[in-house]
Every structure is written in C-alpha cells, then in structure tokens.
Amino acid sequence: MSVQCRVSVDDSQFIENVRFQVVPRIGESVSMSRDGAFANLRVSRVLHLPEGESPDGSLVVLELTSKIL
C-alpha cells in the first residue's frame, strides 16, 4: 500500500502528486525525479489535511527543500 502526497519543492507554486511507501518525516531525505534528473531533497514540512480539503484526494502535503538544513 502506498500514500499519495502533494509535493512542493523550494516554495515553488508547482505542485505534483507523488506516491510514497510511507509518509516521510521532517528531516528525512527523499529522492525523486525533478526536471528529468534525480534529486535528493529534504523534508521541511508535513501537512495532514482534514478530509475534503484537497480536490484530488491527497490528504498529505509535503514541502521539500534542496537546501541543506
């Protein structure tokens, strides 16, 4: 089973849907394809939305950063 999350990178307005095996925790690093290349990103924020808040059914929003914390 996987969890669909809405992901925003470096405070970008572009948001994409990404599936994870488990919801990453703040401070963890994740690898994902970004602009055709793989990037290692760090989780800076995790938001759990109340049911019905997200139009696509994603109830978890992740904010990721490429900057070293």
C-alpha positions as CSV (number, residue, x, y, z in Angstrom):
1,M,0.0,0.0,0.0
2,S,1.3,3.5,-0.8
3,V,0.4,7.0,0.2
4,Q,-0.3,9.7,-2.3
5,C,1.2,13.1,-1.3
6,R,1.1,16.5,-2.9
7,V,4.7,17.8,-3.1
8,S,6.1,21.3,-3.3
9,V,9.8,21.9,-3.8
10,D,11.6,25.0,-2.5
11,D,8.4,27.0,-2.0
12,S,7.6,26.6,-5.7
13,Q,4.0,27.2,-6.9
14,F,4.3,24.0,-8.9
15,I,2.8,21.1,-7.0
16,E,2.9,17.5,-8.1
17,N,1.4,14.2,-6.8
18,V,3.9,11.6,-5.7
19,R,3.4,8.2,-4.2
20,F,5.5,7.1,-1.2
21,Q,5.5,3.7,0.6
22,V,5.2,5.7,3.9
23,V,4.9,9.4,4.7
24,P,8.4,10.8,5.1
25,R,9.2,12.6,8.3
26,I,10.6,16.1,8.8
27,G,14.4,16.0,8.3
28,E,14.4,12.8,6.2
29,S,15.8,12.8,2.7
30,V,13.9,11.6,-0.3
31,S,15.0,11.0,-3.9
32,M,12.7,11.9,-6.8
33,S,12.8,12.9,-10.4
34,R,13.0,16.6,-10.9
35,D,13.4,18.3,-14.3
36,G,14.5,15.0,-15.8
37,A,17.2,14.2,-13.3
38,F,17.1,12.6,-9.8
39,A,17.4,15.0,-6.9
40,N,18.0,14.3,-3.2
41,L,15.6,16.5,-1.2
42,R,15.0,17.1,2.4
43,V,11.5,17.1,4.0
44,S,11.0,20.5,5.6
45,R,7.3,20.3,6.4
46,V,4.5,17.8,6.5
47,L,0.8,18.9,6.5
48,H,-2.0,16.5,7.2
49,L,-5.2,18.0,5.7
50,P,-8.7,17.3,7.0
51,E,-10.7,15.1,4.7
52,G,-12.3,17.0,1.9
53,E,-9.7,19.8,1.9
54,S,-7.8,18.5,-1.2
55,P,-9.6,18.3,-4.6
56,D,-7.6,15.3,-5.7
57,G,-8.0,13.2,-2.5
58,S,-4.4,13.7,-1.3
59,L,-4.6,14.3,2.5
60,V,-0.8,14.8,3.0
61,V,1.2,17.8,1.6
62,L,5.0,17.7,1.8
63,E,7.2,20.7,1.4
64,L,10.7,19.6,0.3
65,T,13.9,21.7,0.0
66,S,17.1,21.2,-2.0
67,K,19.0,23.4,0.5
68,I,21.0,21.7,3.3
69,L,19.3,22.3,6.6
